[in-house]
């Protein structure tokens, strides 16, 4: 299924949080981000998420950017956003 990058990022964050039983509030705290920033990412209201935001989320989750983006979700990205 073709999706845009913000949708794929939201799905990946949701997947990791579900696997680790981490709430939005907890993720925001771990990542040094506001809850609204994380919520906007997950609700796909952030159409062009900053790389620094993704880096902070990865830091909060204890994973690398490579680990985050090493997922088939990012194989079929609509590049016409």
C-alpha atoms as a printed R data frame, in Angstrom:
   type eleno elety resid chain resno      x      y      z
1  ATOM     1    CA   UNK     A     1  0.000  0.000  0.000
2  ATOM     2    CA   UNK     A     2  1.381  3.380 -1.019
3  ATOM     3    CA   UNK     A     3  1.484  5.942  1.794
4  ATOM     4    CA   UNK     A     4  3.206  9.218  2.434
5  ATOM     5    CA   UNK     A     5  6.184  9.587  4.753
6  ATOM     6    CA   UNK     A     6  4.203 11.105  7.621
7  ATOM     7    CA   UNK     A     7  1.756  8.176  7.565
8  ATOM     8    CA   UNK     A     8  4.618  5.673  7.584
9  ATOM     9    CA   UNK     A     9  6.311  7.481 10.490
10 ATOM    10    CA   UNK     A    10  3.053  7.505 12.471
11 ATOM    11    CA   UNK     A    11  2.545  3.777 11.861
12 ATOM    12    CA   UNK     A    12  6.124  2.980 12.888
13 ATOM    13    CA   UNK     A    13  5.901  4.998 16.117
14 ATOM    14    CA   UNK     A    14  2.534  3.430 16.949
15 ATOM    15    CA   UNK     A    15  3.911 -0.054 16.251
16 ATOM    16    CA   UNK     A    16  6.907  0.430 18.568
17 ATOM    17    CA   UNK     A    17  4.800  2.006 21.310
18 ATOM    18    CA   UNK     A    18  2.277 -0.839 21.157
19 ATOM    19    CA   UNK     A    19  5.056 -3.449 21.292
20 ATOM    20    CA   UNK     A    20  6.586 -1.739 24.331
21 ATOM    21    CA   UNK     A    21  3.302 -0.673 25.960
22 ATOM    22    CA   UNK     A    22  4.363  3.000 25.901
23 ATOM    23    CA   UNK     A    23  1.703  5.720 26.015
24 ATOM    24    CA   UNK     A    24  1.840  8.957 24.059
25 ATOM    25    CA   UNK     A    25  2.572 10.855 27.271
26 ATOM    26    CA   UNK     A    26  5.378  8.470 28.187
27 ATOM    27    CA   UNK     A    27  6.895  8.692 24.706
28 ATOM    28    CA   UNK     A    28  6.756 12.490 24.839
29 ATOM    29    CA   UNK     A    29  8.498 12.446 28.209
30 ATOM    30    CA   UNK     A    30 11.163  9.973 27.081
31 ATOM    31    CA   UNK     A    31 11.775 12.009 23.933
32 ATOM    32    CA   UNK     A    32 11.830 15.465 25.553
33 ATOM    33    CA   UNK     A    33  8.951 16.531 23.307
34 ATOM    34    CA   UNK     A    34  5.551 17.961 24.121
35 ATOM    35    CA   UNK     A    35  2.612 15.608 24.130
36 ATOM    36    CA   UNK     A    36  0.974 17.705 21.401
37 ATOM    37    CA   UNK     A    37  4.010 17.263 19.123
38 ATOM    38    CA   UNK     A    38  3.845 13.487 19.484
39 ATOM    39    CA   UNK     A    39  0.048 13.520 19.108
40 ATOM    40    CA   UNK     A    40  0.294 15.559 15.895
41 ATOM    41    CA   UNK     A    41  2.758 13.022 14.487
42 ATOM    42    CA   UNK     A    42  0.503 10.107 15.338
43 ATOM    43    CA   UNK     A    43 -2.679 11.816 14.090
44 ATOM    44    CA   UNK     A    44 -0.928 12.612 10.802
45 ATOM    45    CA   UNK     A    45 -1.487 16.345 11.390
46 ATOM    46    CA   UNK     A    46  2.246 16.905 11.010
47 ATOM    47    CA   UNK     A    47  2.584 16.560  7.242
48 ATOM    48    CA   UNK     A    48  6.324 17.159  7.153
49 ATOM    49    CA   UNK     A    49  7.891 15.968 10.434
50 ATOM    50    CA   UNK     A    50 11.321 17.369 11.217
51 ATOM    51    CA   UNK     A    51 14.192 14.933 11.281
52 ATOM    52    CA   UNK     A    52 15.204 16.307 14.698
53 ATOM    53    CA   UNK     A    53 11.796 15.252 16.049
54 ATOM    54    CA   UNK     A    54 12.332 11.718 14.736
55 ATOM    55    CA   UNK     A    55 15.859 11.713 16.215
56 ATOM    56    CA   UNK     A    56 14.434 12.692 19.619
57 ATOM    57    CA   UNK     A    57 11.823  9.946 19.422
58 ATOM    58    CA   UNK     A    58 14.503  7.417 18.504
59 ATOM    59    CA   UNK     A    59 16.641  8.614 21.427
60 ATOM    60    CA   UNK     A    60 13.659  8.278 23.742
61 ATOM    61    CA   UNK     A    61 13.009  4.753 22.500
62 ATOM    62    CA   UNK     A    62 16.690  3.818 22.654
63 ATOM    63    CA   UNK     A    63 16.956  3.012 18.951
64 ATOM    64    CA   UNK     A    64 18.960  4.441 16.058
65 ATOM    65    CA   UNK     A    65 17.555  6.228 13.031
66 ATOM    66    CA   UNK     A    66 18.705  3.238 10.989
67 ATOM    67    CA   UNK     A    67 16.660  0.899 13.187
68 ATOM    68    CA   UNK     A    68 13.650  3.204 12.923
69 ATOM    69    CA   UNK     A    69 13.690  3.446  9.136
70 ATOM    70    CA   UNK     A    70 14.736 -0.185  8.544
71 ATOM    71    CA   UNK     A    71 11.139 -1.289  8.008
72 ATOM    72    CA   UNK     A    72  9.133 -2.292  4.955
73 ATOM    73    CA   UNK     A    73  6.751  0.581  5.791
74 ATOM    74    CA   UNK     A    74  9.303  2.892  4.201
75 ATOM    75    CA   UNK     A    75  9.735  0.826  1.011
76 ATOM    76    CA   UNK     A    76  6.674  2.144 -0.802
77 ATOM    77    CA   UNK     A    77  6.555  5.829  0.001
78 ATOM    78    CA   UNK     A    78  4.542  8.241 -2.131
79 ATOM    79    CA   UNK     A    79  7.163 10.781 -3.132
80 ATOM    80    CA   UNK     A    80  4.699 13.301 -4.534
81 ATOM    81    CA   UNK     A    81  3.779 14.972 -1.245
